[in-house]
């Protein structure tokens, strides 16, 4: 006597396939989805490589190759946004068009893309991490302005960049009442720096979290936490050694906020 017919085996096989598919889908859904406004090509200094050192399951999407509409649609499916480092920001965005001649490379498409991404993330109350140019873009998007060239406009010398492109190191000092100070647990840290623009007039919705010896804003956050989590730093934590504790704590804090946001969407 047959215990199972061919039809029974087909039904069992279908159930097994559905179960495996559900498990796979569940694991995929569990991963964080991080959007990066523009990722680097060099794997050793990618923002994603820096975050992966935290050993948290995640996927990434580089939004830069996409059209603005496509990038916004992709961002809406993510859990957090990194506004990454890069070219100078077009001075016409903050009323200093005549200063364009004093800039290095500018990328008008990227400016438009990142302003749209930031505004979308803010509307969604999605966590945002701004790094170097990303900090400057946040300030401009919120109505603030920038120094075009720190050595001449802020008398900074080579504190933030050596020559036209070489990296510098300097200390940043944290505000004692800031969350960043509480997380890192140090009064100051040595950071990797490579930029010649910086915040001049701080946008009114933002608050200062850290500064350098020349008084430049080195980190900002939002005054209104209801608008979503924001942390922006002028230095490059992703360039630090993987064993650098302050750098790792910034990555961990950002991913923690991304996980909170992911859970809030359920």
C-alpha positions in Angstrom: 0.0 0.0 0.0 1.3 3.5 -0.9 1.7 5.9 2.0 2.3 8.9 -0.2 1.1 9.6 -3.7 3.0 11.8 -6.2 0.6 14.5 -5.5 1.4 14.3 -1.8 5.1 14.7 -2.5 4.4 17.7 -4.7 2.4 19.4 -1.9 5.2 18.7 0.7 7.8 20.0 -1.7 5.8 23.2 -2.3 5.4 23.7 1.5 9.2 23.3 2.0 9.9 25.8 -0.8 7.5 28.3 0.7 9.1 27.9 4.2 12.6 28.3 2.9 11.5 31.4 0.9 9.9 32.9 4.0 13.0 32.3 6.1 15.2 33.8 3.4 12.9 36.8 3.1 12.9 37.3 6.9 16.7 37.3 7.0 16.8 39.9 4.2 14.2 42.1 5.9 16.3 41.9 9.1 19.2 43.6 7.4 19.6 47.4 7.7 19.4 49.3 4.4 21.8 52.2 4.3 21.7 54.8 1.6 25.0 56.6 0.7 24.7 59.8 -1.4 28.0 58.9 -3.1 30.2 55.9 -2.3 33.9 55.7 -3.0 35.5 53.3 -5.4 38.4 52.4 -3.1 37.1 49.6 -0.9 39.6 50.3 1.9 38.1 53.8 2.6 34.4 53.2 1.6 31.8 54.4 4.1 30.2 50.9 3.8 33.6 49.2 4.8 33.8 51.5 7.8 30.2 50.6 8.9 30.7 46.9 8.3 33.4 46.8 11.0 30.5 47.0 13.5 29.4 43.5 12.4 25.8 44.4 11.9 23.9 42.8 9.0 23.2 45.5 6.4 22.9 46.3 2.7 23.9 49.5 0.9 22.9 51.5 -2.1 25.0 54.1 -3.8 22.5 56.8 -4.9 24.8 58.9 -7.0 24.5 57.0 -10.3 20.7 57.3 -10.2 18.5 60.2 -11.3 17.1 62.4 -8.5 13.7 60.8 -8.8 15.1 57.3 -8.7 17.4 58.2 -5.8 14.5 59.5 -3.8 12.4 56.4 -4.5 15.3 54.2 -3.4 15.9 56.3 -0.3 12.3 55.8 0.9 13.1 52.0 1.1 16.1 52.6 3.3 16.7 53.0 7.1 19.3 55.8 7.1 21.2 58.1 4.9 24.9 59.1 4.7 25.7 62.4 3.1 29.3 61.7 2.1 32.5 63.7 1.5 33.5 65.2 -1.8 33.6 68.4 -3.9 33.0 72.0 -2.8 29.4 73.1 -2.6 28.2 75.7 -5.1 28.3 79.1 -3.4 25.2 80.3 -5.3 23.2 78.1 -3.0 23.9 80.3 0.0 24.0 83.7 -1.7 27.7 84.0 -2.6 27.7 83.4 -6.3 30.7 85.7 -6.8 32.8 83.4 -4.7 32.5 80.5 -7.2 35.9 81.5 -8.7 37.5 80.7 -5.3 36.2 77.2 -5.2 37.8 73.9 -6.2 35.8 71.4 -8.1 32.0 71.8 -7.9 29.3 69.4 -9.0 25.9 71.0 -9.5 24.1 67.7 -10.0 25.4 66.3 -6.8 24.3 69.5 -4.9 20.8 69.2 -6.2 20.7 65.4 -5.5 21.9 65.7 -1.9 19.6 68.6 -1.0 16.7 66.5 -2.3 17.9 63.5 -0.4 18.3 65.5 2.8 14.9 67.1 2.5 13.3 63.7 1.9 15.1 62.1 4.8 14.0 64.9 7.1 10.4 64.6 5.9 10.6 60.8 6.7 12.4 61.5 10.0 15.1 59.2 8.8 18.5 59.2 10.6 21.1 61.2 8.7 24.9 61.1 9.1 26.8 63.9 7.3 30.6 63.6 6.8 32.8 66.5 5.8 30.9 67.9 2.7 27.9 66.2 4.2 28.0 68.5 7.2 28.4 71.5 5.0 25.4 70.4 2.8 23.2 70.0 5.9 24.0 73.5 7.0 23.3 74.9 3.5 20.1 72.9 3.1 18.9 74.4 6.5 19.7 78.0 5.4 23.3 78.5 6.7 26.4 79.6 4.9 30.0 78.5 4.4 33.5 79.8 4.4 34.7 79.4 0.9 38.4 79.0 1.7 39.3 78.5 5.4 42.9 79.6 5.2 41.9 83.0 4.0 38.4 83.4 5.3 38.9 82.0 8.8 42.7 82.4 9.2 42.9 78.6 9.7 46.3 78.0 7.9 46.8 74.3 7.2 44.8 73.1 10.2 42.2 71.4 8.1 44.1 70.5 4.9 47.7 70.6 4.0 48.3 72.3 0.6 45.7 71.6 -2.1 44.9 68.0 -1.3 46.9 66.5 1.5 45.4 65.2 4.7 45.8 66.9 8.1 45.2 65.8 11.7 43.9 68.0 14.5 41.9 67.9 17.7 38.2 68.6 18.0 36.7 69.5 21.3 33.2 68.4 22.3 30.5 70.4 24.0 30.0 68.9 27.4 26.2 68.8 27.2 26.1 67.1 23.7 25.1 63.5 23.1 28.3 63.0 21.1 30.4 63.8 24.2 28.4 61.3 26.3 28.8 58.6 23.6 32.5 59.1 23.0 33.4 59.9 26.6 36.3 62.1 25.9 36.8 65.9 26.0 38.6 65.9 22.6 39.8 63.5 19.9 42.4 63.6 17.1 40.7 63.4 13.7 41.5 63.0 10.0 40.7 66.1 8.0 40.8 67.2 4.3 38.6 70.2 3.4 38.9 73.9 2.7 35.2 74.9 3.1 33.5 75.0 6.5 30.5 76.4 8.3 30.4 80.2 8.6 26.9 81.0 9.7 25.3 78.1 11.5 21.7 77.5 10.3 19.2 78.3 13.1 17.7 74.7 13.3 21.1 73.3 14.1 23.2 73.2 17.3 27.0 73.0 17.7 28.3 69.7 19.1 32.1 70.2 18.6 34.7 72.7 17.4 38.3 72.9 16.4 41.0 75.3 17.8 40.2 78.0 15.1 36.6 78.0 16.3 35.2 76.2 13.3 32.1 74.0 13.8 33.3 70.4 13.7 30.0 68.7 14.5 26.3 69.7 14.5 23.0 68.1 15.3 19.4 69.2 15.3 17.9 71.3 18.1 14.5 69.6 17.4 14.8 65.9 17.8 11.2 65.5 16.5 12.6 66.2 13.0 14.6 62.9 13.1 18.1 62.0 14.2 21.0 64.0 12.7 24.7 63.8 13.3 27.1 65.7 11.0 30.9 65.8 11.5 33.4 67.9 9.6 36.2 65.2 9.8 36.4 61.7 8.3 35.8 59.0 10.8 35.9 56.4 8.0 39.5 57.2 7.4 40.6 56.4 11.0 42.1 53.1 11.9 39.4 50.4 12.4 40.6 50.1 16.0 39.9 53.8 16.6 37.3 53.9 19.4 35.7 57.3 18.7 35.3 56.4 15.1 33.7 53.1 15.9 31.4 54.7 18.4 30.1 57.2 15.8 29.4 54.3 13.4 27.7 52.3 16.2 25.6 55.3 17.2 24.4 55.9 13.6 23.5 52.2 13.1 21.7 52.2 16.4 19.5 55.0 15.2 19.0 53.3 11.8 17.8 50.2 13.7 15.3 52.3 15.7 14.0 53.8 12.5 13.7 50.4 10.9 11.6 49.1 13.8 9.4 52.2 13.8 8.3 51.5 10.3 6.7 48.1 11.2 
